[in-house]
Amino acid sequence: MRRAFAIILPALVLSACSAPLAAPPPPVIPPPEPAAPSSSPSPSPTPSGLPRPGEVRRMKRDGFPVISSVPTERNVVFLTIDDGWEQDPGFARIVRERGIPITVFPTRDAVEARGGQEAGQGWTYVGAGGWPYFKDLGVAIENHTLTHPDLRTLGLEAQKAEICGAAKTIRRHVGRAPELFRPPFGSWNTTTLTAAEECGMRAMVLWTASVQTNARIAYQTPDKRLHPGDILLLHFRPPLAKDFTRLVRKVERRGFSFGDLGAYLDELLPAPS
């Protein structure tokens, strides 16, 4: 039977600072006229989120990897967003301006749906209808099947049709074949591992906490706190830009930054054979 991996390590915060040596005073030069302050300064960009040398140790090859957190002691979490119904330009602008690393797991049927559909709670999906929105985000686009089924109800060939079909669709529209797979509903079995591997996936990615409306975090750990290496699950649903902004502020207030999941998994996952 195939084995799966999901690792969560305790937090350890590392920090260091040093005071510079005092320099001799410069000659007195009349200052230039001060520039008028900007009424809306640009936010400070989020760090690139790349792992530090030696931060993540490569896991041993022992079956198809299933990842729900990244083993790191650094205060970094990973943002992943599923489906694709909501294509809000405001959200895309935030991601590009801040340089926030996210990983998208779209479903073909959601991405290619028409806009204007009711989303519940008085909201209507914005701009659904194609792949250019996701290609233009400039982030990793990974695999979440074609039609979002419960894979446990399907046999091997049907699961492969969903996963391999989604991989081909993403490559055709985005220009890059996905390497990571997320099962709809987080529902999978050993057949899913076989199907994902045969469709060229390197790992299956789950999550440790999900983000609800108003940026409320639903934790899967008893202490109800963020931990280093947590993978957070969001969905493309309204009001996406507003909730995403709240989430970013909440995570940063708690002393965490955002990691590039693909870069970390390049360090963690066994090298392709």
N, C-alpha and C positions, 0 to 999 in steps of 0.2 A: 504494500500500500504506500502511496506517495505521502511524504511528510510536508508539513507546512510550517512556516516560521513567522512568529509575531513577537517582537522583543520590545520591552519598555524598561528603560534604566532610570534609576533615581537621579534627581537633579543635582548638579554641582556647578555653582556659578564661579567663573574665573574672571578676575579683573586685575588690572595693574595700571599705575600711573606714576609719572615722575615729573618733578618741577624743573624747568629749564634754568640754566645759569643766567644771571642778570648781565645784560650788555651795557656798554657805556652809552650815555645819552647822546642822541644825534644832535647836529646843529639845529638852531631854531630857524624854521622856514615858515613864512606866513601861510596858513592853510588856505586851500581853495574854497570857493563858495560851496556850501553843502548842497548835495542833490536832494530834490524833493523825495520823501519816502514813498515807496510804492504802497498803494492802498490794498493790494492783494498779493503779497509775496508768494512765490512758488514754494510749495512744501519741500522740505529736505528729502532727497531721494533715498529710498530704502536701499541698504547695501545689497550687493549682487546675490548674496545668499549662498556662495560657494563654500564647500567644506574646507577647513584648514588642513594643512598637511598632517597626516596621521590621526585626524579626528575620528575617522570611521575605519574600522577594521573589516577586511573582506570576509564574508561568511563562507563556510565550507560548503562544497557542493554535496547536497544530500536531498535530492528530490527537487521538484519544482517550487521555487520560493513563493511564499505568501507573506506579505509584509503589512503590518498594521501600525508600526511605528519604526523610527530610525534610531538605532542605538548610538546616542551621542550624549555627552555631558554638557554640551553648550546649550544655552537658552534660545533654541531655535525651533520653530514649528513650521509645518508645511500646509499650504492651502490648496485644496483640490475642489473642483466644481464639476458637477454632473449634469447630464441630459442636454440642454441647449434650447429650451423653449423661449427663454427670455433673451433677446439680443439688444440690450440697452446700450446705446452709444455713450451714455454717461459713465457706465461701468468701464467700458473699453478705454475711455479717456483717462480715468483714474489709474488703471493698470499701466498704461503707457507713460503717463506723466510721473508717476511714483516709481516706476520700474519694479513693481512688486512681482516676485516670481510666483506664478500659479501653474497648476497642471490641470488641464481640462479633459474630462472624460465624456465626450458627447455621444448621443444616440442618434443614428441617422433619422429616424422618424420624427424626433423632436426638432432637429436642426432644419429639416426640410418642410416642416409644417408651415402653414400660412399664419400670418399675424392676425391680431384682432380676436383671438379666442379668449374665452373667459378663463381666468386663473383662480377664481374664488376670492372671497373676502373683498369683493368690489374691484379687483384688479383685472387688467387685460394684458396679455402678453404683448411685448413690444418688438416689432420688427422681425419676427420669426420668418424664415423662408429661404435659407441658403447657407453655404459654407464660407463666402467671402468674409463675413464678420469674424469667424473663428480664425481664419488664415491671417487676417490683419491684426489680431491681438498680439501676434509675435511671441506666443508662448507654446509650450509643448501640448500637442493634441494627441490624446491617447485613446484607448479602445474601451467602449462600454456597450458593445453589441449593436445590431441593426434596429431591433424592435423592442428592446427592454423586457425580455421574458424572464420568468423564473426558470433558471437553467436546470434546476433539479428535476423539473418535469420533462426534460428532453433527453434523448439519447445522444450518443457521441456524434453522429453525423449531423444531427440538427444543431447541436451546440457549436460544432465547427462551422456550419453554415452562418450562424450568427456572428461568431468571432472573426473568422476569416473574411466574411463578407464585409464587416465593418472595417477591417484593416485595409482591404482593397479600396473601399470608398474613401477613407481618410487619405490614403496615398494619392488617389486620383485628384482629390479636391484641394489638399493642403500641400502636397509635394513631398511628404515624408511619411514613411510607414511607421505606425505606432509600435512601441516595444513593451508598454505596460498595459495591463488589463484590469478592469474593475467589473465584477459581476453585478448585474442589477439586483437591488434590494440587499446586496451582500450575501446572496444566496448561491451556494455552490456545492459541489461534491467532487469525489476523486475523478470522475469523468471530465469535469470542468478543467482540472489541471492538465489532463491529457490533451483536451481540445485546445486549450490556450497554448500549450507548448508546441503542438503540431501546427498551429497558426502563426508561429514565429514570435510569440510573446516571451519576454525575459522573466517576468514576475507578475503575480496578481497582487493588487494594492487594495487594502481595505482601509479602515480608519479607526481612530481612538475617540473621536468626539464629532458630533454633527452640529451645524449651526442652523438655528431656527429663525423665524421672523423676529425682527428687532435685534438681530445679532445675539440672541440668547444661545449660549453654548450648552448643549446636552452632552454631558460627560458619560463615558462608559467605565470610569474608574471610581472606586468608593469615596475618595477624598474630594471629588468634584473640583479638580484643579488642573491647570495646564502643566505638562511635564516636558522636559527636553525631548525632542524627537516626535512629538505628537503629530499625527496627520489629521487635519480637520476637513470634514466633508460639508460642502455647500451645494446649492442647486441654482441653476439659472431660472429664477422665478422673481416676480416683482415683490417689493421694490428693491431690486438688486443693488443699484448704485448706493442707495441710502444705507442699506444693511451692511454692505461691504465696507463703507466708510466707517461705520460704527464699530465693526469688527476689528478693523485695522487699529483704530484708536484703543480699543479695549486690550488687544494683545500687546501693543507697545507699552501701554500703561503698566502692564504686569511684568515688564522687563524682558519681553521676548522679541526676537526679530524673525524674519521670514526666510526660510531656506529654499533653495532650488532643488526640488525633489529628484529630478532626473540626475543632477550632478552628484547628489549624495548617493543615489542608488548605483551610479556608475562605480563608486568606491566600494559599496557594500556587496553588490551581487557578485556571484562567481563569474569569472571571465567566460565568455562564450567558448564552447568546445569546438 
